[in-house]
């Protein structure tokens, strides 16, 4: 069902950015399925900008014509997107916006419950909607953002697009939600959102932490580093974190996994075969090597499945984490 979109005030829901690329079609179908699962409205958005040479032209008539042509093209992209998701039983609000795509979507994120974009997009009149946006939006959005890579096409045959060369045309997905944690407050906040996602899907939650290999970055440590003791300390903190999370989600099956290796590589590999991977926008240094900082960008750029990025936010449930064991020093 299509409705005129006069804003997000009537019902927040899910916002997906489209630009006509295969990547955006994957994101669109994923968002439609998610909206149907949540019974939430879906706002399908495309944005365009008028080229500077046209906007600054002294010939106002030419500038107006140029804007009309570009907007018509944007509307065509939007119309084709709506046709692609017509089979879903959801309320759809289509909208064409004028302006920088990142700014448009970031503003909409202030009221949305979820933002969805492809991993990258195309050039042309829509101004690379999903290119820089897929990097800027997760870092600055006010709500969680899901980035859907083109490799996900194997999971979404109804999107009608081919996955990249060398990718499987079909994918077997493990029924589990995975959250990456690193001992930071941001990681704990992300784990709460991940638990909510797992509960709503009826899936178990896996809490994943990666311990980078010893490197020269620790060469300044005066005493020999007891890696076995470090590993046990992290394991204890993870178990305490699980107990805390379980107290808020007593009926949710969950497990903890501590792996040795580069966090980015481990997280990227995990995205290939899980329902959803969740992580924070940034994290800490220390035992997990800034899992959510630069690692989050690497994961987003090379993910093989949907990745949800949770922005920093206040959650009263974080207050009782210390009751379940010592916290790593921030």
Secondary structure, 3 states (H helix, E strand, C coil): CEEECCCCCCCCCEEEECCCCHHHHHHHHHHHHHHHHHCCCEEEEEEECCCHHHHCCCCHHHHHHHHHHHHHHHHHHHHHHHHHCCCCCCCEEEEEEECCHHHHHHHHCCCCCEEEEECCCCCCCCCCCCCCHHHHHHHHCCCCEEEECHHHHHCCHHHCCCCCCCCCCCCCCEEEEEEECCCCHHHHHHHHHHHHHHHHHCCEEEEEEEECCCCHHHCCCCCCCCHHHHHHHHHHHHHHHHHHHHHHCCCCCEEEEEEECCHHHHHHHHHCCEEEEEEECCCCCHHHCCCCCHHHHHHHHHCCCCEEEECCCCCHHHHHHHHHCCCCCC
